[in-house]
Structure formats: C-alpha cells, structure tokens
Amino acid sequence: MHDRSSDRIDTKIEVDIAVDGAHYSGHIVNVSEEGVGTQIVAVPISEVLDFHIIERTILELKIKAAGVEAFTLNCEVKWTRVTDDDESDQMLYMFGAELIKPSERFRHIINNLS
C-alpha cells in the first residue's frame, strides 16, 4: 500500500512516454496533483516489450487529452509492474510516477476531472 498525500482520480488520458530514447504509447489511468498511474498500451505476450522503465527513472509524458493542446510532464518513476492478462493473452506494463514540478495547466486539468 502506498502512502498518498492526495486522492487519486480514475481517468483515461492518452500519453506518449519517452525514456532513454525509447517511446511507448499508453494511458494515464489515475491521477492526482502529485502523481500519475500509467499503463503502457497492452501488447501480445508473444511480443515482449523492451521495457526501459524502472524505479527512479526520469521520463516525459506527453499528454494528448481531447480539447487540450499537447503538453509534457516530467516524472520520476516510483514503482513498476508487469503482469499478463490471461483472458486477452496480453502483457500489461504499468508504473506509478511522481510529477516533477507539476504545471498550473496540469493542475487545471485535474480540477476539471474531480
């Protein structure tokens, strides 16, 4: 169980994830003023993803929310998890990250979600 200083809001915001020259597509699945929970788009189990994201990795999330001009968040990864979904025969790559200096623009989006 993670100690949280603010409540999480479930959502689905499309993002591009950039880390160490690698790019992934994914979704923010929950969000707060300090952090995000993110899932990489599921991939077939037969296609093992070269997953560069580990704890303490600094990465960029490019937000592509409907009706909002794209912008980037800088984050530090706090945890990662890789699981397989037997029903869909896919791997799910997930991570939680703390935002580094969250922008007012992002805070505005969060306030509109709650």
C-alpha positions as a Markdown table, in Angstrom:
| # | Residue | x | y | z |
|---|---|---|---|---|
| 1 | Met | 0.0 | 0.0 | 0.0 |
| 2 | His | 1.4 | 3.4 | -1.0 |
| 3 | Asp | 1.0 | 6.4 | 1.3 |
| 4 | Arg | -0.6 | 9.2 | -0.6 |
| 5 | Ser | -0.9 | 12.8 | 0.3 |
| 6 | Ser | -3.7 | 13.4 | -2.2 |
| 7 | Asp | -6.6 | 11.4 | -3.6 |
| 8 | Arg | -6.4 | 9.6 | -6.9 |
| 9 | Ile | -9.0 | 10.2 | -9.7 |
| 10 | Asp | -9.6 | 7.4 | -12.2 |
| 11 | Thr | -9.3 | 8.6 | -15.7 |
| 12 | Lys | -8.1 | 7.5 | -19.2 |
| 13 | Ile | -5.8 | 10.2 | -20.7 |
| 14 | Glu | -3.7 | 9.2 | -23.8 |
| 15 | Val | 0.0 | 9.8 | -23.5 |
| 16 | Asp | 3.3 | 9.2 | -25.3 |
| 17 | Ile | 6.0 | 8.1 | -22.9 |
| 18 | Ala | 9.6 | 9.0 | -23.7 |
| 19 | Val | 12.5 | 7.4 | -21.7 |
| 20 | Asp | 16.2 | 6.9 | -22.7 |
| 21 | Gly | 15.4 | 7.3 | -26.4 |
| 22 | Ala | 12.5 | 4.7 | -26.3 |
| 23 | His | 8.9 | 5.7 | -26.9 |
| 24 | Tyr | 5.8 | 3.9 | -25.8 |
| 25 | Ser | 2.0 | 4.7 | -26.2 |
| 26 | Gly | -0.1 | 4.4 | -23.1 |
| 27 | His | -2.8 | 5.9 | -20.9 |
| 28 | Ile | -2.8 | 7.6 | -17.5 |
| 29 | Val | -5.3 | 5.5 | -15.6 |
| 30 | Asn | -5.4 | 7.6 | -12.4 |
| 31 | Val | -4.1 | 10.9 | -11.4 |
| 32 | Ser | -3.6 | 13.3 | -8.5 |
| 33 | Glu | -1.9 | 16.7 | -8.1 |
| 34 | Glu | 1.4 | 14.9 | -7.3 |
| 35 | Gly | 1.4 | 11.8 | -9.4 |
| 36 | Val | 0.1 | 9.5 | -12.1 |
| 37 | Gly | -0.6 | 5.9 | -12.5 |
| 38 | Thr | 0.1 | 4.9 | -16.1 |
| 39 | Gln | -0.4 | 1.8 | -18.2 |
| 40 | Ile | 1.5 | 1.1 | -21.4 |
| 41 | Val | -0.8 | 0.0 | -24.2 |
| 42 | Ala | -1.1 | -3.8 | -23.8 |
| 43 | Val | 1.0 | -5.9 | -26.1 |
| 44 | Pro | 0.6 | -9.5 | -27.1 |
| 45 | Ile | 2.5 | -11.8 | -24.8 |
| 46 | Ser | 4.5 | -13.1 | -27.8 |
| 47 | Glu | 5.9 | -9.6 | -28.4 |
| 48 | Val | 8.0 | -9.0 | -25.2 |
| 49 | Leu | 8.5 | -5.3 | -24.8 |
| 50 | Asp | 12.0 | -3.9 | -24.2 |
| 51 | Phe | 10.8 | -2.1 | -21.1 |
| 52 | His | 13.2 | 0.6 | -20.1 |
| 53 | Ile | 11.2 | 2.0 | -17.2 |
| 54 | Ile | 12.4 | 1.1 | -13.7 |
| 55 | Glu | 12.1 | 2.8 | -10.3 |
| 56 | Arg | 13.8 | 6.3 | -10.1 |
| 57 | Thr | 13.8 | 6.6 | -13.9 |
| 58 | Ile | 13.1 | 10.2 | -15.0 |
| 59 | Leu | 10.8 | 10.3 | -18.0 |
| 60 | Glu | 8.5 | 12.5 | -20.0 |
| 61 | Leu | 4.8 | 12.0 | -20.5 |
| 62 | Lys | 3.3 | 13.9 | -23.4 |
| 63 | Ile | -0.4 | 14.5 | -22.7 |
| 64 | Lys | -2.7 | 14.2 | -25.6 |
| 65 | Ala | -6.1 | 14.9 | -24.0 |
| 66 | Ala | -9.1 | 15.8 | -26.1 |
| 67 | Gly | -9.7 | 19.5 | -26.3 |
| 68 | Val | -6.3 | 20.4 | -24.8 |
| 69 | Glu | -3.2 | 21.4 | -26.6 |
| 70 | Ala | -0.5 | 18.7 | -26.1 |
| 71 | Phe | 2.0 | 19.4 | -23.3 |
| 72 | Thr | 4.7 | 17.4 | -21.4 |
| 73 | Leu | 5.0 | 16.4 | -17.8 |
| 74 | Asn | 8.3 | 15.3 | -16.3 |
| 75 | Cys | 8.1 | 12.5 | -13.8 |
| 76 | Glu | 10.1 | 10.2 | -11.6 |
| 77 | Val | 9.0 | 6.6 | -11.6 |
| 78 | Lys | 8.2 | 5.3 | -8.1 |
| 79 | Trp | 7.1 | 1.7 | -8.9 |
| 80 | Thr | 6.6 | -0.6 | -11.9 |
| 81 | Arg | 4.7 | -3.8 | -12.6 |
| 82 | Val | 4.4 | -6.2 | -15.5 |
| 83 | Thr | 1.5 | -8.6 | -15.5 |
| 84 | Asp | 0.0 | -10.9 | -18.0 |
| 85 | Asp | -3.7 | -10.9 | -18.8 |
| 86 | Asp | -4.7 | -14.5 | -19.5 |
| 87 | Glu | -8.1 | -13.5 | -20.9 |
| 88 | Ser | -6.6 | -11.3 | -23.6 |
| 89 | Asp | -3.3 | -13.0 | -24.0 |
| 90 | Gln | -1.5 | -9.7 | -23.5 |
| 91 | Met | 1.1 | -8.2 | -21.2 |
| 92 | Leu | 0.3 | -5.1 | -19.2 |
| 93 | Tyr | 3.1 | -2.7 | -18.4 |
| 94 | Met | 2.3 | -0.3 | -15.6 |
| 95 | Phe | 4.1 | 2.3 | -13.5 |
| 96 | Gly | 3.4 | 5.0 | -10.9 |
| 97 | Ala | 5.3 | 8.2 | -11.1 |
| 98 | Glu | 5.7 | 11.4 | -9.1 |
| 99 | Leu | 5.4 | 14.6 | -11.0 |
| 100 | Ile | 8.4 | 16.9 | -11.1 |
| 101 | Lys | 7.1 | 20.5 | -10.7 |
| 102 | Pro | 3.6 | 19.9 | -12.0 |
| 103 | Ser | 2.4 | 22.9 | -14.1 |
| 104 | Glu | -0.7 | 25.0 | -13.4 |
| 105 | Arg | -2.1 | 23.7 | -16.7 |
| 106 | Phe | -1.9 | 20.2 | -15.4 |
| 107 | Arg | -3.5 | 21.2 | -12.0 |
| 108 | His | -6.3 | 22.8 | -14.0 |
| 109 | Ile | -7.0 | 19.6 | -15.9 |
| 110 | Ile | -7.0 | 17.7 | -12.5 |
| 111 | Asn | -9.5 | 20.1 | -11.1 |
| 112 | Asn | -11.8 | 19.7 | -14.1 |
| 113 | Leu | -11.7 | 15.9 | -13.6 |
| 114 | Ser | -12.8 | 15.9 | -10.0 |
